[in-house]
Amino acid sequence: MSSNAVRGLAERVYPALAAGDRDTLTTLLSPDFQGHFSPGLPAPIGGTHVGPQECIERGWWAIGARWAVRAEPERWVPCGDAELLVLGTYRGRGRATGKAFEAPFAHLWTARGDRLGELRQFTDTALWVAALEETP
């Protein structure tokens, strides 16, 4: 798969996440998809999740339960035939606190066949966690 094809898939993920569109996510992810979420994110989010449903429930939807956040891609960097690096900024707020945050991200997407097979997420998790903390 070309890096342009990987980009075409990844470009569809971000609006699907923003809309909470499980069906689109499921069609974009391979059955053996692996999501590697930054380990500093609270349980059950941080760490590796295998399979689209586990990534959706324990990764992205668990994020949505704690934060109202959007991933805003800014740069798309081809990394060979089946990989794409997306650089951008998360912008959001803690749902319980209303505290806003911005955190840079790097997403490394890898394709398997005609779908996305893996995501490696890198972000400053301290900024995310600070948005959950009540101000005294």
URRA-V162527 format. One record per backbone hydrogen bond with DSSP energy under -0.5 kcal/mol. NH is the residue of the N-H (numbers start at 0). CO is the residue of the C=O. Records with the same first field share a line. If there is no record, write none. Layout:
BEGIN
NH->CO / CO
END
This chain:
BEGIN
5->1
6->2
7->3
8->4
9->5
10->6
11->7 / 8
12->8 / 9
13->9
14->10
15->11
16->12
17->13
18->14
19->15 / 16
20->15
21->19
24->20
25->21
26->22
27->23
28->24
29->115
32->29
33->116
34->48
35->33 / 118
36->34 / 46
40->37
44->41
45->40 / 41
46->36
48->34
50->32
54->50
55->51
56->52
57->53
58->53 / 54
59->54
60->55
62->58
63->59
64->60
65->61 / 62
66->62
67->92
68->66
69->90
71->69 / 88
72->70
73->86
74->86
76->74 / 84
77->75
78->82
83->108
84->76
85->83 / 106
86->74 / 84
87->104
88->71
89->102
90->69
91->100
92->67
93->98
94->65
95->65
97->93
98->130
100->91
102->89
104->87
105->121
106->85
107->105 / 119
108->83 / 106
109->117
110->81
111->114
114->111
115->27
116->109
117->109
118->33
119->107
120->35 / 118
121->105
123->103
124->122
126->123
127->123
128->124
129->125
130->126 / 127
131->128
132->128 / 129
END
